[in-house]
Amino acid sequence: MEKEIPEDIYAERLKNMEKIRIWHQEQRAIRAINALKEHGFEALYVADRHQAHAELLNRIPASARVGVGGSMTIREIGILAALEAQGNIIYNHWKPGLSQEEILNIRKAHLTCDIFLTSTNALTIEGELVSTDGIGNRVCAMTFGPQKVMIVAGINKLVPDIPSALQRIKNIATPQAIKEADLAVPCIQTGFCADCNSPQRACRATIILERRPMLTDILIILVGDNLGF
């Protein structure tokens, strides 16, 4: 019969397991950050959402007009309330009570704002970003228009390569995002992409940033927390 592990030793092993998990996570993150830098992006790794919040707040002046894409990640780190308190003008099309015309105008404003905040659906260890939209305002603003783009991504979005990124978008990110939005799309029934032709289909336009677009200043903050879908 296997001998039972003493409670104090078991607790120490659990602590060590957590240290190993963090070590492995950091090694993957460092490789991705280095690859992003080689591809012309400004990139950094922070341990958690609180550090991500602090980095953004430190980098965004009160005078900046800030656009925010349809990103759960940006809202999870709580930066929008801090920017409002700082006095920034914020183009937020998720704000309650907006008319369809107002929402469209805000989406257009994303293309000409001073700073555009968003996330990406997947980030490869080799330094590529893969993002999918239903309308396209986010992926357009990520590539051209704003003076500065700041992309925040949780460690859960880090994948080995582009095929893995596309699979993540189809079968992990999109079904969850669609479920949260409660849209009439087949993937909310099964949890998997059906490659549908639904009028409410959200995966319509996909961009792969292999290198930093020539005229776009992009900062990527990779966070050691799980954020977004």
ChimeraX attribute file (.defattr): number of C-alpha atoms within 10 A of each C-alpha:
attribute: neighborCount
match mode: 1-to-1
recipient: residues
	/A:1	3
	/A:2	4
	/A:3	5
	/A:4	7
	/A:5	9
	/A:6	8
	/A:7	9
	/A:8	9
	/A:9	10
	/A:10	12
	/A:11	12
	/A:12	10
	/A:13	12
	/A:14	12
	/A:15	12
	/A:16	12
	/A:17	12
	/A:18	11
	/A:19	12
	/A:20	12
	/A:21	11
	/A:22	13
	/A:23	12
	/A:24	12
	/A:25	14
	/A:26	18
	/A:27	11
	/A:28	17
	/A:29	22
	/A:30	17
	/A:31	14
	/A:32	25
	/A:33	24
	/A:34	17
	/A:35	19
	/A:36	26
	/A:37	17
	/A:38	15
	/A:39	17
	/A:40	17
	/A:41	20
	/A:42	17
	/A:43	22
	/A:44	20
	/A:45	21
	/A:46	18
	/A:47	15
	/A:48	17
	/A:49	24
	/A:50	14
	/A:51	16
	/A:52	26
	/A:53	19
	/A:54	13
	/A:55	15
	/A:56	19
	/A:57	16
	/A:58	9
	/A:59	9
	/A:60	18
	/A:61	15
	/A:62	15
	/A:63	11
	/A:64	17
	/A:65	20
	/A:66	26
	/A:67	27
	/A:68	27
	/A:69	23
	/A:70	17
	/A:71	20
	/A:72	14
	/A:73	22
	/A:74	23
	/A:75	16
	/A:76	13
	/A:77	20
	/A:78	14
	/A:79	21
	/A:80	20
	/A:81	12
	/A:82	14
	/A:83	19
	/A:84	12
	/A:85	10
	/A:86	14
	/A:87	14
	/A:88	18
	/A:89	15
	/A:90	20
	/A:91	21
	/A:92	19
	/A:93	22
	/A:94	13
	/A:95	8
	/A:96	7
	/A:97	9
	/A:98	13
	/A:99	10
	/A:100	10
	/A:101	9
	/A:102	12
	/A:103	17
	/A:104	13
	/A:105	13
	/A:106	21
	/A:107	23
	/A:108	17
	/A:109	24
	/A:110	28
	/A:111	21
	/A:112	17
	/A:113	22
	/A:114	18
	/A:115	25
	/A:116	28
	/A:117	26
	/A:118	24
	/A:119	29
	/A:120	22
	/A:121	26
	/A:122	30
	/A:123	30
	/A:124	25
	/A:125	21
	/A:126	21
	/A:127	25
	/A:128	22
	/A:129	26
	/A:130	23
	/A:131	21
	/A:132	23
	/A:133	19
	/A:134	14
	/A:135	14
	/A:136	17
	/A:137	19
	/A:138	27
	/A:139	22
	/A:140	17
	/A:141	28
	/A:142	30
	/A:143	19
	/A:144	17
	/A:145	20
	/A:146	25
	/A:147	17
	/A:148	21
	/A:149	26
	/A:150	21
	/A:151	21
	/A:152	28
	/A:153	27
	/A:154	27
	/A:155	22
	/A:156	17
	/A:157	25
	/A:158	24
	/A:159	21
	/A:160	16
	/A:161	17
	/A:162	20
	/A:163	12
	/A:164	15
	/A:165	24
	/A:166	20
	/A:167	15
	/A:168	19
	/A:169	24
	/A:170	21
	/A:171	16
	/A:172	18
	/A:173	21
	/A:174	24
	/A:175	25
	/A:176	19
	/A:177	17
	/A:178	20
	/A:179	15
	/A:180	11
	/A:181	10
	/A:182	10
	/A:183	17
	/A:184	14
	/A:185	20
	/A:186	19
	/A:187	21
	/A:188	19
	/A:189	11
	/A:190	10
	/A:191	17
	/A:192	17
	/A:193	19
	/A:194	12
	/A:195	12
	/A:196	13
	/A:197	10
	/A:198	11
	/A:199	9
	/A:200	14
	/A:201	19
	/A:202	19
	/A:203	20
	/A:204	12
	/A:205	15
	/A:206	16
	/A:207	15
	/A:208	16
	/A:209	17
	/A:210	16
	/A:211	16
	/A:212	21
	/A:213	15
	/A:214	9
	/A:215	12
	/A:216	17
	/A:217	20
	/A:218	22
	/A:219	20
	/A:220	23
	/A:221	22
	/A:222	28
	/A:223	24
	/A:224	21
	/A:225	16
	/A:226	14
	/A:227	22
	/A:228	22
	/A:229	20
